[in-house]
Amino acid sequence: MNLVCAYDTETTGLPDWKNPSDSHHQPHLVQLAGILADDDTGKIISSLDLIIQPDGWEIPQEVTEIHGITNEMANQVGVNEADAVALFLQMVGGAKRLAHNRTFDQRIIRIATKRYFPENVQEQWAEKENHDCTMLMAKPIMQLPPKGRYGYKSPNLSEAYLYFTGKELQDAHSAMADARACLEIYFAMKELPVVDSDAKGE
């Protein structure tokens, strides 16, 4: 069975891209969701959706306004950050990883592994070979303007979801809703006809 794991993260803020992942001030997870599916059939195998309990850090109000998770909620229902990441890593296993805007979510998981896990685990989240990104996959298909020096505009999740499914994305910035949307986009793209780049047009 070929497996793919779509995942999404909500955090206390943006990564500091200019500093190492193990820098103390890098953001913490606030919510972590993943969906493991059969890459060939689309059948869901398992899923995980966890809110993280703050431990010596707080969720800033400005990010609460984005994802809706307050410190009170996280303290009441959240789980330990290291435990959440451990469960997620166990679920992912050797599956192909999938995210929308892989650069962000992969970095967030790498930051978390730097905090709690040994080097061999950390390095698995530096690799991009087994990591697909629906944003990058959708970009040349959707061809959103404006077209600049780096090509067409990168579609956000809501734009890509509407384009490939014909539906409006509900509960955006909920990690599970975003992971589910990412997976739907991925399988919708797999249904598209394959274009032969070597074929000559009339």
N, CA, C and O of each residue as an XYZ file, in Angstrom:
808
protein
N       0.843     -1.201      0.000
C       0.000      0.000      0.000
C       0.877      1.251      0.000
O       1.782      1.382      0.824
N       0.605      2.161     -0.924
C       1.296      3.442     -0.948
C       0.520      4.438     -0.092
O      -0.682      4.625     -0.281
N       1.205      5.069      0.840
C       0.535      5.955      1.785
C       0.977      7.401      1.590
O       2.122      7.679      1.234
N       0.045      8.304      1.831
C       0.336      9.736      1.820
C      -0.263     10.325      3.093
O      -1.358      9.944      3.507
N       0.460     11.255      3.708
C      -0.026     11.897      4.932
C      -0.107     13.397      4.705
O       0.916     14.074      4.602
N      -1.330     13.914      4.628
C      -1.543     15.357      4.537
C      -1.577     15.915      5.949
O      -2.227     15.346      6.826
N      -0.885     17.020      6.176
C      -0.850     17.575      7.520
C      -0.840     19.096      7.482
O      -0.530     19.707      6.459
N      -1.184     19.690      8.615
C      -1.192     21.140      8.724
C      -0.920     21.518     10.177
O      -1.218     20.761     11.100
N      -0.351     22.696     10.355
C      -0.027     23.181     11.694
C      -0.590     24.574     11.907
O      -0.658     25.379     10.978
N      -0.994     24.850     13.142
C      -1.265     26.216     13.600
C      -0.260     26.496     14.711
O       0.080     25.597     15.479
N       0.212     27.724     14.800
C       1.367     28.011     15.651
C       1.194     29.300     16.448
O       0.200     30.014     16.314
N       2.188     29.570     17.275
C       2.213     30.827     18.025
C       2.731     31.986     17.187
O       2.743     33.128     17.646
N       3.159     31.701     15.960
C       3.672     32.762     15.093
C       4.448     32.185     13.938
O       4.506     30.968     13.762
N       5.043     33.055     13.151
C       5.825     32.639     11.991
C       7.228     32.214     12.410
O       7.763     32.732     13.390
N       7.825     31.281     11.682
C       9.219     30.938     11.964
C      10.138     32.130     11.703
O       9.855     32.975     10.853
N      11.225     32.180     12.437
C      12.291     33.137     12.129
C      13.177     32.459     11.093
O      14.032     31.640     11.429
N      12.959     32.812      9.826
C      13.628     32.122      8.729
C      15.132     32.372      8.726
O      15.887     31.589      8.149
N      15.571     33.447      9.360
C      16.980     33.829      9.316
C      17.810     33.159     10.407
O      19.035     33.282     10.418
N      17.148     32.448     11.327
C      17.865     31.809     12.420
C      17.601     30.312     12.448
O      16.609     29.856     11.880
N      18.470     29.532     13.098
C      18.330     28.077     13.101
C      17.020     27.610     13.726
O      16.403     28.314     14.525
N      16.615     26.404     13.339
C      15.370     25.837     13.859
C      15.412     25.590     15.358
O      14.365     25.554     16.005
N      16.609     25.419     15.923
C      16.695     25.153     17.363
C      16.838     26.433     18.184
O      17.105     26.367     19.384
N      16.665     27.599     17.554
C      16.700     28.849     18.324
C      15.538     28.875     19.306
O      14.425     28.471     18.970
N      15.795     29.349     20.515
C      14.814     29.288     21.595
C      13.531     30.032     21.258
O      12.456     29.641     21.714
N      13.624     31.103     20.461
C      12.458     31.945     20.203
C      11.590     31.463     19.042
O      10.598     32.113     18.712
N      11.938     30.346     18.419
C      11.118     29.843     17.317
C       9.714     29.476     17.825
O       9.557     29.132     18.996
N       8.701     29.545     16.962
C       7.315     29.344     17.420
C       7.024     27.927     17.886
O       7.711     26.969     17.530
N       5.978     27.834     18.698
C       5.481     26.546     19.182
C       4.226     26.156     18.415
O       3.541     27.003     17.843
N       3.943     24.882     18.415
C       2.690     24.377     17.854
C       1.517     24.759     18.747
O       1.625     24.754     19.973
N       0.410     25.087     18.124
C      -0.840     25.332     18.836
C      -1.857     24.248     18.459
O      -2.661     23.826     19.291
N      -1.815     23.807     17.208
C      -2.660     22.706     16.745
C      -1.901     21.936     15.684
O      -1.188     22.520     14.868
N      -2.059     20.620     15.700
C      -1.380     19.741     14.750
C      -2.378     18.699     14.261
O      -2.978     17.979     15.058
N      -2.547     18.626     12.952
C      -3.494     17.664     12.380
C      -2.842     16.925     11.226
O      -2.044     17.488     10.478
N      -3.192     15.666     11.095
C      -2.689     14.856      9.994
C      -3.728     13.840      9.559
O      -4.522     13.362     10.369
N      -3.717     13.512      8.268
C      -4.623     12.505      7.721
C      -3.795     11.542      6.881
O      -3.144     11.949      5.919
N      -3.822     10.283      7.243
C      -3.093      9.238      6.514
C      -4.060      8.559      5.555
O      -5.128      8.099      5.960
N      -3.683      8.499      4.286
C      -4.576      7.935      3.273
C      -3.823      7.016      2.329
O      -2.603      7.102      2.190
N      -4.579      6.131      1.679
C      -4.038      5.283      0.624
C      -3.844      6.163     -0.607
O      -4.805      6.729     -1.128
N      -2.609      6.276     -1.067
C      -2.289      7.165     -2.182
C      -2.923      6.698     -3.494
O      -3.091      7.497     -4.416
N      -3.268      5.437     -3.585
C      -3.828      4.898     -4.818
C      -5.350      5.012     -4.879
O      -5.917      5.237     -5.948
N      -6.007      4.858     -3.734
C      -7.478      4.837     -3.725
C      -8.096      6.064     -3.064
O      -9.276      6.346     -3.276
N      -7.320      6.799     -2.268
C      -7.855      7.941     -1.546
C      -8.533      7.570     -0.238
O      -9.021      8.448      0.473
N      -8.573      6.288      0.092
C      -9.228      5.858      1.324
C      -8.462      6.362      2.544
O      -7.239      6.242      2.615
N      -9.203      6.931      3.511
C      -8.593      7.419      4.749
C      -8.261      6.239      5.657
O      -9.114      5.393      5.927
N      -7.028      6.193      6.119
C      -6.579      5.113      7.002
C      -6.696      5.528      8.464
O      -7.225      4.780      9.285
N      -6.200      6.724      8.788
C      -6.291      7.227     10.157
C      -6.105      8.734     10.141
O      -5.683      9.308      9.138
N      -6.424      9.367     11.258
C      -6.269     10.818     11.355
C      -5.938     11.208     12.787
O      -6.136     10.441     13.729
N      -5.437     12.406     12.915
C      -5.009     12.921     14.219
C      -5.269     14.426     14.230
O      -4.946     15.119     13.267
N      -5.848     14.926     15.308
C      -6.137     16.361     15.426
C      -5.956     16.750     16.886
O      -6.777     16.401     17.735
N      -4.872     17.477     17.177
C      -4.535     17.774     18.569
C      -4.291     19.264     18.775
O      -3.642     19.924     17.964
N      -4.824     19.773     19.876
C      -4.486     21.108     20.357
C      -3.382     20.959     21.399
O      -3.385     20.015     22.190
N      -2.457     21.881     21.393
C      -1.278     21.784     22.248
C      -1.445     22.660     23.488
O      -1.891     23.804     23.402
N      -1.084     22.107     24.628
C      -1.147     22.852     25.896
C       0.126     23.684     26.078
O       1.230     23.140     26.050
N      -0.023     25.000     26.263
C       1.165     25.832     26.486
C       1.937     25.384     27.723
O       1.353     24.981     28.730
N       3.246     25.463     27.625
C       4.111     25.063     28.738
C       5.250     26.071     28.848
O       6.329     25.866     28.291
N       5.002     27.154     29.567
C       6.002     28.195     29.713
C       5.964     29.206     28.583
O       6.846     30.060     28.486
N       4.973     29.124     27.743
C       4.789     30.072     26.640
C       3.296     30.316     26.466
O       2.477     29.557     26.986
N       2.940     31.365     25.742
C       1.543     31.717     25.549
C       1.221     31.892     24.068
O       2.113     32.088     23.243
N      -0.049     31.817     23.752
C      -0.527     32.051     22.393
C      -0.849     33.533     22.261
O      -1.767     34.011     22.929
N      -0.137     34.273     21.432
C      -0.406     35.701     21.281
C      -1.822     35.963     20.759
O      -2.364     35.180     19.978
N      -2.402     37.060     21.197
C      -3.763     37.397     20.797
C      -3.895     37.537     19.290
O      -4.922     37.170     18.720
N      -2.852     38.073     18.633
C      -2.957     38.290     17.190
C      -3.046     36.991     16.402
O      -3.637     36.968     15.322
N      -2.469     35.905     16.920
C      -2.607     34.631     16.208
C      -3.878     33.901     16.643
O      -4.446     33.133     15.865
N      -4.325     34.131     17.865
C      -5.625     33.602     18.281
C      -6.713     34.115     17.350
O      -7.652     33.387     17.025
N      -6.589     35.365     16.922
C      -7.576     35.946     16.015
C      -7.566     35.272     14.649
O      -8.543     35.377     13.907
N      -6.486     34.586     14.305
C      -6.404     33.868     13.033
C      -6.984     32.466     13.152
O      -7.853     32.087     12.367
N      -6.510     31.689     14.132
C      -6.951     30.284     14.220
C      -7.993     30.024     15.297
O      -8.544     28.925     15.363
N      -8.278     31.014     16.146
C      -9.370     30.880     17.106
C      -9.053     30.113     18.372
O      -9.945     29.897     19.193
N      -7.813     29.695     18.557
C      -7.447     28.910     19.744
C      -6.879     29.848     20.806
O      -5.847     30.484     20.592
N      -7.548     29.930     21.935
C      -7.122     30.808     23.016
C      -6.238     30.054     23.997
O      -6.192     28.824     23.987
N      -5.539     30.798     24.841
C      -4.748     30.163     25.901
C      -5.635     29.355     26.829
O      -5.250     28.267     27.258
N      -6.823     29.871     27.148
C      -7.739     29.164     28.043
C      -8.161     27.825     27.437
O      -8.170     26.802     28.121
N      -8.506     27.840     26.161
C      -8.907     26.606     25.481
C      -7.755     25.611     25.448
O      -7.937     24.431     25.747
N      -6.577     26.087     25.088
C      -5.426     25.202     24.961
C      -5.029     24.603     26.304
O      -4.630     23.441     26.373
N      -5.137     25.390     27.367
C      -4.811     24.867     28.691
C      -5.843     23.857     29.172
O      -5.516     22.944     29.931
N      -7.073     24.017     28.736
C      -8.142     23.121     29.176
C      -8.124     21.788     28.445
O      -8.312     20.741     29.065
N      -7.898     21.812     27.124
C      -8.042     20.583     26.335
C      -6.750     20.141     25.659
O      -6.714     19.082     25.034
N      -5.677     20.945     25.777
C      -4.459     20.650     25.050
C      -3.652     19.494     25.617
O      -3.830     19.092     26.766
N      -2.765     18.971     24.787
C      -1.849     17.911     25.194
C      -0.422     18.437     25.116
O      -0.159     19.463     24.490
N       0.471     17.737     25.746
C       1.884     18.103     25.733
C       2.420     18.151     24.295
O       2.116     17.276     23.484
N       3.215     19.174     23.993
C       3.710     19.369     22.629
C       4.555     18.188     22.157
O       4.387     17.721     21.030
N       5.451     17.706     22.996
C       6.311     16.585     22.612
C       5.492     15.330     22.343
O       5.776     14.589     21.402
N       4.469     15.089     23.173
C       3.616     13.916     22.971
C       2.836     14.021     21.667
O       2.679     13.034     20.947
N       2.347     15.226     21.366
C       1.591     15.428     20.131
C       2.462     15.141     18.917
O       2.034     14.467     17.981
N       3.681     15.654     18.938
C       4.574     15.444     17.801
C       4.962     13.967     17.684
O       5.075     13.443     16.576
N       5.166     13.300     18.813
C       5.505     11.881     18.793
C       4.386     11.058     18.146
O       4.656     10.163     17.346
N       3.143     11.359     18.491
C       2.012     10.646     17.893
C       1.928     10.918     16.391
O       1.654     10.019     15.596
N       2.166     12.155     16.027
C       2.136     12.522     14.607
C       3.233     11.796     13.833
O       2.975     11.247     12.761
N       4.436     11.790     14.359
C       5.549     11.119     13.677
C       5.287      9.623     13.535
O       5.642      9.017     12.523
N       4.667      9.035     14.549
C       4.346      7.610     14.491
C       3.319      7.345     13.392
O       3.410      6.345     12.680
N       2.345      8.239     13.258
C       1.323      8.062     12.230
C       1.918      8.235     10.833
O       1.594      7.473      9.922
N       2.783      9.229     10.662
C       3.381      9.475      9.347
C       4.221      8.286      8.903
O       4.116      7.836      7.762
N       5.059      7.776      9.811
C       5.915      6.649      9.464
C       6.700      6.930      8.193
O       7.374      7.955      8.088
N       6.615      6.034      7.243
C       7.329      6.204      5.980
C       6.459      6.729      4.853
O       6.852      6.674      3.688
N       5.266      7.244      5.190
C       4.355      7.744      4.166
C       4.929      8.978      3.471
O       5.750      9.699      4.038
N       4.487      9.206      2.248
C       4.820     10.449      1.562
C       4.124     11.596      2.281
O       2.944     11.498      2.617
N       4.848     12.677      2.517
C       4.288     13.802      3.255
C       3.717     14.821      2.289
O       4.235     15.026      1.192
N       2.635     15.457      2.724
C       1.912     16.373      1.864
C       1.441     17.569      2.674
O       0.851     17.403      3.741
N       1.696     18.769      2.177
C       1.229     19.986      2.840
C       0.930     21.037      1.781
O       1.385     20.924      0.642
N       0.171     22.052      2.151
C      -0.022     23.203      1.277
C       0.881     24.299      1.821
O       0.699     24.763      2.947
N       1.842     24.706      1.026
C       2.950     25.554      1.467
C       3.850     24.739      2.394
O       3.996     25.024      3.582
N       4.436     23.724      1.795
C       5.321     22.808      2.513
C       6.420     23.527      3.288
O       6.783     23.110      4.388
N       6.947     24.603      2.719
C       8.063     25.305      3.353
C       7.739     25.693      4.779
O       8.583     25.565      5.666
N       6.516     26.170      5.012
C       6.112     26.588      6.356
C       5.923     25.389      7.284
O       6.550     25.312      8.340
N       5.059     24.459      6.889
C       4.699     23.369      7.804
C       5.855     22.423      8.072
O       6.013     21.936      9.192
N       6.660     22.159      7.058
C       7.830     21.309      7.267
C       8.785     21.969      8.260
O       9.353     21.293      9.119
N       8.963     23.275      8.147
C       9.860     23.984      9.072
C       9.326     23.928     10.500
O      10.098     23.778     11.447
N       8.007     24.048     10.656
C       7.414     23.998     11.990
C       7.645     22.632     12.636
O       7.992     22.559     13.815
N       7.459     21.560     11.887
C       7.716     20.229     12.443
C       9.194     20.060     12.749
O       9.553     19.472     13.769
N      10.046     20.564     11.886
C      11.486     20.481     12.141
C      11.856     21.226     13.430
O      12.672     20.738     14.212
N      11.267     22.391     13.653
C      11.510     23.140     14.892
C      11.105     22.294     16.096
O      11.828     22.232     17.091
N       9.948     21.645     15.999
C       9.476     20.813     17.112
C      10.392     19.619     17.344
O      10.661     19.263     18.491
N      10.876     18.995     16.267
C      11.780     17.856     16.453
C      13.102     18.309     17.057
O      13.730     17.565     17.812
N      13.527     19.523     16.730
C      14.747     20.056     17.333
C      14.598     20.194     18.844
O      15.575     20.052     19.580
N      13.402     20.467     19.301
C      13.168     20.647     20.742
C      13.135     19.321     21.501
O      13.575     19.244     22.648
N      12.612     18.281     20.852
C      12.257     17.093     21.634
C      12.845     15.774     21.148
O      12.748     14.771     21.856
N      13.451     15.742     19.967
C      13.817     14.456     19.382
C      15.281     14.416     18.965
O      15.902     15.463     18.784
N      15.840     13.212     18.809
C      17.256     13.082     18.452
C      17.523     13.519     17.018
O      16.602     13.754     16.236
N      18.805     13.622     16.696
C      19.231     14.186     15.415
C      18.703     13.411     14.218
O      18.368     14.015     13.199
N      18.621     12.079     14.317
C      18.161     11.315     13.160
C      16.715     11.653     12.798
O      16.350     11.641     11.622
N      15.893     11.954     13.805
C      14.509     12.368     13.553
C      14.480     13.780     12.984
O      13.731     14.069     12.051
N      15.298     14.649     13.551
C      15.367     16.030     13.062
C      15.694     16.072     11.575
O      15.083     16.822     10.813
N      16.665     15.256     11.173
C      17.134     15.311      9.790
C      16.102     14.788      8.803
O      16.119     15.166      7.632
N      15.208     13.925      9.261
C      14.134     13.446      8.389
C      13.243     14.603      7.945
O      12.625     14.545      6.883
N      13.180     15.658      8.766
C      12.329     16.799      8.445
C      13.123     17.931      7.797
O      12.641     19.057      7.682
N      14.333     17.617      7.383
C      15.089     18.532      6.537
C      15.008     18.087      5.084
O      15.292     18.863      4.171
N      14.613     16.814      4.873
C      14.543     16.244      3.528
C      13.267     16.684      2.814
O      12.202     16.750      3.427
N      13.373     16.982      1.530
C      12.204     17.389      0.745
C      11.840     16.361     -0.328
O      10.847     16.531     -1.035
N      12.626     15.313     -0.450
C      12.398     14.340     -1.516
C      11.073     13.590     -1.348
O      10.432     13.227     -2.334
N      10.671     13.361     -0.104
C       9.424     12.619      0.121
C       8.310     13.564      0.575
O       7.438     13.176      1.353
N       8.346     14.787      0.091
C       7.456     15.836      0.573
C       6.812     16.548     -0.610
O       7.501     17.242     -1.359
N       5.505     16.389     -0.790
C       4.800     17.088     -1.856
C       4.147     18.356     -1.309
O       3.897     18.470     -0.109
N       3.879     19.293     -2.195
C       3.288     20.573     -1.795
C       2.183     20.918     -2.779
O       2.456     21.151     -3.957
N       0.945     20.955     -2.315
C      -0.162     21.245     -3.219
C      -0.105     22.681     -3.734
O      -0.620     22.960     -4.817
N       0.500     23.586     -2.996
C       0.647     24.958     -3.477
C       1.534     24.992     -4.720
O       1.181     25.608     -5.726
N       2.681     24.328     -4.645
C       3.604     24.299     -5.781
C       3.048     23.481     -6.941
O       3.289     23.803     -8.105
N       2.304     22.425     -6.625
C       1.714     21.598     -7.669
C       0.601     22.343     -8.407
O       0.434     22.187     -9.617
N      -0.159     23.156     -7.664
C      -1.301     23.863     -8.248
C      -0.888     25.110     -9.025
O      -1.596     25.540     -9.936
N       0.240     25.682     -8.671
C       0.679     26.967     -9.247
C       0.708     26.978    -10.776
O       0.125     27.882    -11.375
N       1.365     26.010    -11.437
C       1.396     26.056    -12.909
C       0.068     25.667    -13.555
O      -0.169     25.977    -14.722
N      -0.791     24.993    -12.806
C      -2.100     24.611    -13.346
C      -3.054     25.798    -13.283
O      -3.758     26.082    -14.252
N      -3.079     26.486    -12.159
C      -4.011     27.588    -11.964
C      -3.572     28.862    -12.687
O      -4.407     29.620    -13.181
N      -2.259     29.091    -12.748
C      -1.692     30.244    -13.449
C      -2.346     31.559    -13.020
O      -2.853     32.313    -13.850
N      -2.328     31.818    -11.714
C      -2.930     33.035    -11.171
C      -2.045     34.247    -11.464
O      -0.824     34.177    -11.327
N      -2.663     35.350    -11.866
C      -1.886     36.584    -12.046
C      -1.607     37.224    -10.682
O      -2.314     36.917     -9.722
N      -0.624     38.083    -10.562
C       0.266     38.501    -11.651
C       1.423     37.511    -11.829
O       1.795     36.790    -10.904
N       1.968     37.499    -13.024
C       3.126     36.660    -13.293
C       4.382     37.507    -13.143
O       4.570     38.483    -13.870
N       5.233     37.134    -12.208
C       6.442     37.899    -11.939
C       7.692     37.109    -12.243
O       7.661     36.149    -13.013
N       8.774     37.507    -11.649
C      10.064     36.871    -11.918
C      10.108     35.421    -11.452
O      10.917     34.636    -11.945
N       9.226     35.054    -10.485
C       9.188     33.680     -9.995
C       7.991     32.919    -10.555
O       7.592     31.889    -10.010
N       7.425     33.425    -11.636
C       6.295     32.752    -12.254
C       4.969     33.283    -11.748
O       4.874     34.409    -11.259
N       3.949     32.453    -11.874
C       2.606     32.858    -11.458
C       2.503     32.973     -9.941
O       3.347     32.459     -9.208
N       1.458     33.653     -9.484
C       1.192     33.793     -8.053
C       0.941     32.421     -7.436
O       0.255     31.584     -8.023
N       1.495     32.200     -6.264
C       1.241     30.946     -5.539
C      -0.159     30.987     -4.943
O      -0.478     31.923     -4.210
N      -1.008     29.998     -5.236
C      -2.373     30.030     -4.715
C      -2.410     29.705     -3.229
O      -1.724     28.794     -2.763
N      -3.218     30.459     -2.490
C      -3.423     30.068     -1.103
C      -4.372     28.874     -1.068
O      -4.916     28.474     -2.098
N      -4.565     28.316      0.103
C      -5.348     27.076      0.210
C      -6.788     27.288     -0.236
O      -7.348     26.437     -0.927
N      -7.396     28.403      0.145
C      -8.786     28.671     -0.231
C      -8.938     28.774     -1.741
O      -9.896     28.253     -2.313
N      -7.989     29.450     -2.384
C      -8.039     29.598     -3.841
C      -7.898     28.246     -4.539
O      -8.636     27.939     -5.475
N      -6.948     27.448     -4.076
C      -6.728     26.139     -4.692
C      -7.914     25.209     -4.443
O      -8.308     24.448     -5.327
N      -8.473     25.273     -3.253
C      -9.607     24.398     -2.912
C     -10.809     24.718     -3.794
O     -11.469     23.811     -4.300
N     -11.093     26.011     -3.979
C     -12.212     26.405     -4.832
C     -11.964     25.977     -6.273
O     -12.877     25.494     -6.942
N     -10.750     26.149     -6.749
C     -10.419     25.822     -8.143
C     -10.578     24.331     -8.422
O     -11.151     23.954     -9.445
N     -10.086     23.489     -7.538
C     -10.055     22.058     -7.822
C     -11.297     21.301     -7.352
O     -11.570     20.207     -7.845
N     -12.055     21.866     -6.408
C     -13.237     21.150     -5.910
C     -14.536     21.868     -6.227
O     -15.607     21.263     -6.171
N     -14.456     23.165     -6.562
C     -15.658     23.940     -6.804
C     -16.391     24.340     -5.540
O     -17.522     24.823     -5.598
N     -15.750     24.140     -4.393
C     -16.372     24.457     -3.100
C     -15.563     25.515     -2.354
O     -14.346     25.619     -2.510
N     -16.268     26.292     -1.543
C     -15.602     27.248     -0.664
C     -15.020     26.505      0.539
O     -15.650     25.597      1.082
N     -13.833     26.892      0.943
C     -13.202     26.261      2.101
C     -13.852     26.747      3.381
O     -13.936     27.951      3.624
N     -14.309     25.818      4.193
C     -14.913     26.135      5.485
C     -13.892     25.925      6.604
O     -13.044     25.036      6.526
N     -13.984     26.756      7.643
C     -13.116     26.635      8.828
C     -11.631     26.746      8.468
O     -10.800     26.022      9.016
N     -11.304     27.658      7.544
C      -9.902     27.874      7.207
C      -9.116     28.245      8.452
O      -9.635     28.917      9.343
N      -7.882     27.814      8.514
C      -6.979     28.012      9.652
C      -7.348     27.160     10.857
O      -6.874     27.406     11.966
N      -8.192     26.159     10.639
C      -8.263     25.020     11.551
C      -7.369     23.963     10.938
O      -7.525     23.624      9.765
N      -6.433     23.435     11.715
C      -5.436     22.524     11.141
C      -6.082     21.319     10.466
O      -5.631     20.901      9.400
N      -7.126     20.755     11.063
C      -7.758     19.589     10.457
C      -8.500     19.960      9.187
O      -8.430     19.225      8.202
N      -9.211     21.085      9.182
C      -9.913     21.517      7.967
C      -8.918     21.776      6.846
O      -9.171     21.426      5.693
N      -7.792     22.385      7.178
C      -6.785     22.686      6.163
C      -6.101     21.423      5.648
O      -5.814     21.314      4.456
N      -5.839     20.469      6.540
C      -5.237     19.202      6.109
C      -6.193     18.434      5.205
O      -5.778     17.840      4.210
N      -7.472     18.450      5.559
C      -8.474     17.762      4.744
C      -8.591     18.415      3.364
O      -8.706     17.724      2.351
N      -8.560     19.742      3.334
C      -8.631     20.457      2.058
C      -7.409     20.158      1.201
O      -7.525     19.953     -0.007
N      -6.252     20.134      1.820
C      -5.012     19.813      1.114
C      -5.102     18.444      0.464
O      -4.689     18.267     -0.682
N      -5.639     17.476      1.192
C      -5.757     16.117      0.660
C      -6.747     16.068     -0.503
O      -6.508     15.386     -1.499
N      -7.855     16.790     -0.373
C      -8.840     16.833     -1.456
C      -8.236     17.437     -2.725
O      -8.455     16.934     -3.827
N      -7.483     18.506     -2.561
C      -6.820     19.145     -3.707
C      -5.855     18.164     -4.374
O      -5.812     18.052     -5.599
N      -5.091     17.463     -3.554
C      -4.103     16.510     -4.054
C      -4.762     15.434     -4.915
O      -4.301     15.145     -6.020
N      -5.839     14.845     -4.406
C      -6.489     13.780     -5.164
C      -7.240     14.324     -6.375
O      -7.369     13.627     -7.381
N      -7.738     15.563     -6.292
C      -8.373     16.179     -7.458
C      -7.344     16.385     -8.569
O      -7.647     16.179     -9.744
N      -6.137     16.790     -8.200
C      -5.091     16.974     -9.202
C      -4.660     15.645     -9.812
O      -4.292     15.589    -10.985
N      -4.705     14.589     -9.030
C      -4.324     13.276     -9.555
C      -5.312     12.796    -10.619
O      -4.970     11.961    -11.456
N      -6.539     13.325    -10.583
C      -7.561     12.928    -11.548
C      -7.440     13.688    -12.867
O      -8.075     13.329    -13.859
N      -6.622     14.739    -12.874
C      -6.474     15.525    -14.094
C      -5.775     14.705    -15.177
O      -4.915     13.882    -14.862
N      -6.127     14.913    -16.444
C      -5.442     14.188    -17.514
C      -3.969     14.571    -17.578
O      -3.610     15.730    -17.369
N      -3.131     13.602    -17.865
C      -1.697     13.840    -17.968
C      -1.403     14.488    -19.311
O      -1.798     13.991    -20.366
N      -0.700     15.612    -19.244
C      -0.342     16.311    -20.475
C       1.046     15.854    -20.906
O       1.994     15.901    -20.122
N       1.158     15.421    -22.134
C       2.450     14.994    -22.676
C       3.224     16.244    -23.110
O       2.889     16.884    -24.107
N       4.255     16.574    -22.347
C       5.004     17.797    -22.621
C       5.752     17.732    -23.951
O       6.163     18.762    -24.486
N       5.931     16.505    -24.492
C       6.657     16.361    -25.748
C       5.743     16.385    -26.979
O       6.188     16.421    -28.126
N       4.414     16.362    -26.668
C       3.462     16.331    -27.788
C       3.484     17.662    -28.548
O       3.615     18.723    -27.938
N       3.362     17.607    -29.834
C       3.357     18.812    -30.664
C       1.913     19.213    -30.974
O       1.111     18.396    -31.426
N       1.604     20.468    -30.725
C       0.274     20.951    -31.032
C       0.133     21.230    -32.521
O       1.120     21.445    -33.224
N      -1.108     21.222    -32.989
C      -1.368     21.488    -34.402
C      -1.295     22.994    -34.661
O      -1.484     23.435    -35.794
